[in-house]
Amino acid sequence: MFDHTYDNPVISGFHPDPSVCRVGDDYYLVCSSFEYVPGLPLFHSRDLVHWEQIGNVLDRPAQLPLPLPGSKASGGLYAPTIRHHDGRFWVVNTNVDGGGNFVVTAERPEGPWSDPVWIGLEGIDPDLAWEEDGTCWCAFSGPAGGVNLARIDPVGGAVLEGPFPTWSGSGLKYPEAPHLYRIGDWWYLLIAEGGTERGHAVSVARARSPRGPWEAAPGNPLLSHSGTGRAIQNTGHADLVRAPDGSWWMVLLGVRPRGFTPDVHVLGRETFLTPVEWDEDGWPVVAPVPERHPAPGGAWHPVPAPPARDDFDGTVLAPHWISPFTRPEGSWSLTERPGSLVLHATGPTLDTPGYTFVGRRQQHHDCRVTALVDPGTGRGGICVRLDEAHHYEVEAGDGEVRVVARIGPLSETVAQRSAPPGPLVLGVTVRTSDLVPASPLLTDGHATGPDTLAFWLGDPTAPGAHPLAELDGRYLSTEVAGGFTGRVIGMYATEGSVAYDWFEYVPAPAV
């Protein structure tokens, strides 16, 4: 009997390519993180609905080589798989900018996780599955396209057999994200195909052995929202898990596009949850992913939301704080000025990799971000980032505050105002109503973007705050910028040293 309902996504914001495993009554889920460090956010849940980030799998520089120059936005860490086998946790993953496919292990999900054991297989989206005799199979998307399979030693990294091609879907493009499962007397191979955009789909086949021959499900694709008017789109890249009550569930990625056609999404690919049934012939059956659905039966374990404000009173950064490409030890400090996060500039611009930035994922379509910033003799502020070629920021330095927009090859200071010396509050609000027109000369609100970003000197909710500029959010969307990530909002320094006394992120109700 269902006593509760849940809303999708279950993990909002840029948390794509989810993979899940269950150990007893506990679930563990990991997502891809691309160019951001620390890498591979790791979540824990007792009910598949409420997830708490308990760390990052790759939290040491030696585990995550992202060399500069060379690494790129939407490079780095692609889709991971997490499994529990023989008393250990295993994560297999691909670093497309620094070494290829690898395995890391840990006795406890909180870590510490091992250094990578590199596997000599070319491709992406690796998976791990074991036979009863200990034989380990790695399915992955091969460099020539199509799903490949190899027998490996996951402890030492040796390829023992293969790789050889295996079942690769119903004929749609980009067969990838394979997961191999032993369920009853069958082996099931679940894959994504159709590309991670609007044509995304989930398909499945089965065999008596991982070597095949494979029988495709008669109703493939198993799941796709392609061509529908549903609010959730791009559904695919799925993983299966069985609850203690025997029910089956699927975690998968999707997006929530908005705005004028062709619709764009700004939060990135998010993690969704949907139930799985089994038909009389032993095939999984999945209905379209719901926005709201009865929750798994049994346990119901809400977790506290992270504090809206981080006062930086601790000695380590919370696990949700991430940085693009690198976070050198000398670039930040929580002890240099106790009660503040001090950032030291490592690069003069946000337009090329190698700068100092600490941010968090935007997880709500409507939100408010504020920070108390002391630029001193430096320069820094709040940046809304998609990549080096697409970002907006409000920054303080040299006795002024300004708003800068970088859209592809164009960079423009769209507002500036003198500011008194010393600490000041900077703010950004994101709203999905009362949108700015596509151009200041147009009054027709039809062709608006998905949201409007407003930049402030002062707390936007407090008297005396000064509005600086309002910008169309479509230029910080995946459909405009390209890539696999979503918006990240954070603090930075591009000159000298900048101190942040606090940073606050507050979801705002849509109007």
Secondary structure, 3 states (H helix, E strand, C coil): CCCCEEECCCECCCCCCCEEEEECCEEEEECCCECEECEEEEEEECCCCCCEEEEEEECCHHHCCCCCCCCCCCCCECCCEEEEECCEEEEEEEECCCCEEEEEEECCCCCCCCCCEECCCCCECCCCEECCCCCEEEEEECCCCCEEEEEECCCCCCEEEEEEECCCCCCCCCCEEEEEEEECCEEEEEEEECCCCCCCEEEEEEECCCCCCCEECCCCCCECCCCCCCCCEEEEEEEEEECCCCCEEEEEEEECCECCCCCECCCCCEEEEEEEEECCCCCEECCCCCCEEECCCCCCCCCCCCCCEECCCCCCCCCCCEEECCCCHHHEECCCCCCCEEEECCCCCCCCCCCEEEEEECCCCCEEEEEEEECCCCEEEEEEEEECCEEEEEEEECCEEEEEEEECCEEEEEEEEECCCCCEEEEEEEECCCCCCCCCCCCCCCCCCCCEEEEEECCCCCCCCEEEEEEEHHHHCHHHHCCCCCCEEEEEEEECEEEEEEEEEEECCCC
